[in-house]
């Protein structure tokens, strides 16, 4: 992990803290990290907590503790220590990415599901408006993925508030019609459906499903070349840390989307995974006279893990993940 990779990972942690309401600050455009000074702790250090403390209305050490909590399982980081007035100090590891890939592949489409909301019962009021029905059904899947019980009707019901929108399955097909209603925040107007039918990189719906289909093609091509996914060595390719970072964020995104009743967060996160995967895919298999190696096997395993998360996230939204587009 390079300093740039570590900076991105810490920035992800700050964004997660803001998304789940633990910090009320504007997410900075970047986070500065530098080599720990002689006599300091760890290999790298950052003063991000000190820069955010004033706007957060909290002490720098409190802010550092919030960020540290969201870095404990971050790929590539072996340990985080808070020192002085609120500096974050990092010790890196080389095998964390492989551990994350193993975790994802073992969990399959259930990666990111958890029990944080176990014992919670959510009752939704009955709804008949098209978009309200879609959003309510999706929220039900999200909440259940985090252990909550979801019921419809009865006392003290929670109402699903959305800007109305038509579920235009006849014109768009089921999957694009769902994306049009779920990608926009419930309080925003649904997406225009026509652009979602274009097979173009500007179309986020196409990009997410295309990224999944690319993984399936990489697995087929890898099999033909004798390259099979394996986590025996750390992933060393450009773009791998960013992809590992967004994959590691997936459980927190699902939980935040459930708590905030915001399925659009899942859709946006799938776009981030797709973009990171498409930037990484070119390094996965041997090119030209390059011989297959353990590095290619570990890269293919990471690509497979990304495809697994994309398929699982689309499933939560009720959308299919086709092997070919």
Protein Blocks (a to p, Z undefined) as FASTA:
>chain_A
ZZklmmmmmmmmmmmmmmnopaccdddfbdcdddddehiacjbdcfklmmmmmmnopafk
lmmmmmmmmmmmgghiabdcdehjlpacddddfklmmmmmmmmmmnmmmgoiacklgoia
cdddddfbfklmmmmmmmmmmmmmnopacdeedehiacdddddddddfklnojmlmmmmm
mmpcfkbccddfklmmpccfklmklmmmmmmmmmmmmmmmmmmnopacdfkbccfbehkl
mmmmmmmmmmmmmmmmmmnopaklmmmmmmmmmmmmmmmmmmmpcchjbccdfklmmmmm
mmmmmmmmmmmmmmmnopacdfbZZ
